[in-house]
Amino acid sequence: MSPGDHLRLLTDLLRPGQLELGRRWVAALMLVPEAEREALVEAIEHQIIDTYGDEPASVEMKPGKPASETAHEPRP
């Protein structure tokens, strides 16, 4: 995913009702040793993309819509 994709998805987490989910993700990540965090995030990101979306470069975000509304359907 590009930095722009990350920013749009992070912004989506800041919407009302999503803050708690974002807080939980960050809190869980902080339990992982610092030296392992980047690799863990990359592994989780790839698993999510494999399960719910296309390759990162082809993830399409629609202006004005939260990422949750533009997400891909799970692959069959």
Contacts in CASP RR format, 6 or more apart in sequence:
PFRMAT RR
TARGET T0000
AUTHOR 0000-0000-0000
METHOD contacts of the structure
MODEL  1
MSPGDHLRLLTDLLRPGQLELGRRWVAALMLVPEAEREALVEAIEHQIID
TYGDEPASVEMKPGKPASETAHEPRP
1 9 0 8 1.000
1 45 0 8 1.000
1 56 0 8 1.000
1 59 0 8 1.000
2 56 0 8 1.000
2 57 0 8 1.000
5 56 0 8 1.000
5 59 0 8 1.000
5 61 0 8 1.000
8 61 0 8 1.000
8 67 0 8 1.000
9 67 0 8 1.000
12 18 0 8 1.000
12 66 0 8 1.000
12 67 0 8 1.000
12 68 0 8 1.000
13 19 0 8 1.000
13 21 0 8 1.000
13 22 0 8 1.000
13 25 0 8 1.000
15 66 0 8 1.000
29 37 0 8 1.000
29 40 0 8 1.000
29 41 0 8 1.000
32 40 0 8 1.000
45 56 0 8 1.000
49 55 0 8 1.000
49 56 0 8 1.000
49 59 0 8 1.000
50 75 0 8 1.000
51 74 0 8 1.000
51 75 0 8 1.000
52 71 0 8 1.000
52 72 0 8 1.000
52 73 0 8 1.000
52 74 0 8 1.000
52 75 0 8 1.000
53 59 0 8 1.000
53 71 0 8 1.000
53 72 0 8 1.000
53 75 0 8 1.000
54 72 0 8 1.000
59 72 0 8 1.000
60 70 0 8 1.000
61 67 0 8 1.000
61 70 0 8 1.000
62 69 0 8 1.000
62 70 0 8 1.000
END
